[in-house]
Each structure stands twice: as structure tokens, then as C-alpha cells.
Amino acid sequence: MEWMVWTQPTAIFFSVIAALLLGMSAWEWVSPSVERRGFLPLATTRGDRLFIGLLSAAYIHLAVVGFTNISIWFALGAAVLWTLVLMRWG
């Protein structure tokens, strides 16, 4: 039976995702969000925008790894920047 090897980057990745989800849950409990319209073509809540940001981050990483020779750190920076813009003005 083979077990998954948890490397440090993998553990950090899943820890950050878990911390984001816990933080958003606490924020929602303290201050319930209302739908609003930003530059996205639909009304979204904070949780919707976080989900869209995480999904976008995955696609940004796949695009950088699959189609360019750019460093993965560029993809991380672009994904974080995009998610922050999306959370604020999306």
C-alpha cells in the first residue's frame, strides 16, 4: 500500500487553503455578506469571489506551467494579485 508523500510545499498549500476557508467562515459568522456587483457580470458574495479567485489561481498556474518557461513564482504572484483584485473589486 502506497501512502501520499506530504512535502513541505504541499503541506503549506493545503494549510493556506484551510486557513482561508476558516478565516472566511469566521468573517461570515461575524459579518454576514450581501451580494454585490463589481466588474464581474454577476452578483457575488465574498465566498463566491474567493472560490472564483482560487479557481482562477489554478488556471493561472496551469497556463504558466503548460505554455511558458516563466518561473512558477511569477504564477504565484499573478494569482495572488488577481485574487486580491477580485476580492476587492470583483
Summary of the structure (lengths in Angstrom):
residues: 90
radius of gyration: 15.5
end to end distance: 45.2
largest distance: 49.6
contacts: 201
relative contact order: 0.12
helix: 70%
strand: 2%
